[in-house]
Amino acid sequence: MLKLRLSPKSIEDLEQIYKYTMEKWGTKQADKYQDELYLKMQSLAANPNSGQSYPHRMGYKKSRVNRHLIFYKIDKDEIQVIRILHEKMNIRDLIKE
């Protein structure tokens, strides 16, 4: 299993997802969705090649959790989560390091 590292932007994304979900559907649902996102990231750390290649950024992969996409790259002994974005966002403009 590779080490999991979250970028500052991905941490901000998680915070915004939690806040939005809590305001829209309540704390219980926000907690559940955060758990789903973290479980998926742990799964990616255990199976880093399970995600799909993201053709617009060399070396990036993506994996879906409900309506969000986790963008990450594999670097030696870790996966780096770059962003966690809703599928309706302008993803190409937001995937930057």
N, C-alpha and C positions, 0 to 999 in steps of 0.2 A: 504494500500500500504506500502510495506517495504522500508526502506532506501536503496539506492544504493551506494555501496562502491567499488571503483576500486583499485585493487592492483597496486603497482608500475610497475610490469611486464605487466599488461593489458594496462596501460597507454602507455608504450613503444610500445606495439603491435599496439595500435591505431595510434600512431605517424608513425610507419613503414608502416602500411597499407595506411595511408594518403599519405605519401611520394611516395610509389610505385604507387599508383593509379594516383596521380598527374603527375608523370613522364610518365606513360604509356598512360593515357587517358585524362589528363588535370585537371585543378582546379575545374571546374564545376562538373565533375564526382566524383572527390575526396570528394568534399563537400557533394554531394548527398549520396555517400556511407557512409560517417561518420554519416550523419543524420539517415540513415537506421540502422546502428549499435546502435546508441544511442536510437532510438525508440524501438528497440528490447530489449535493456537493461531495459528501462522504463517499457515495457510490462512485462518483467520477474519480476520486482519489484512489479508490480500490481498482477501478477499471477505466483508466484514463482515455483509452481509445474507443470507448463506447459512444462518445459524442460524434456528431457529424462535422466534417470539415466546413469551415466558413470561408467561402471562396473570395471574399472581398478583403481579407487580411491574412497574409501568409502566416501559417503556423497556428492560426486560431481555430478552435473548435467551439461547437455550440451544443447545448442540450436543453430540451424543453421540460418545464414544470408548469402544467396547466397553461396559462396564457403568457408566461414569462420564459425568456430564453437566458440561459446561463452561458456567457462567453468566457472561454478560458484558453490557456495555452499550457503545454507540457514543457517543463524545463528541468532536465536532469532528474532530481529526486523529489520534485514537487509539481503540483498543478497550481497555476496562478489564475484565480478567478478575476477577470478583468472588469466585467459589468454584468448586471442582472437587469434585463430590460423587458418591458411589455412588448408583445408582438406588434402592436400598432404604433410604436414609437419609430422615429426616423433613425433606425439602427445604424446605418452607415455613417451618419454624422456623429453619433455618440460613441462609436467604438474607436477610441483613441487612448493612447497611454499618456 
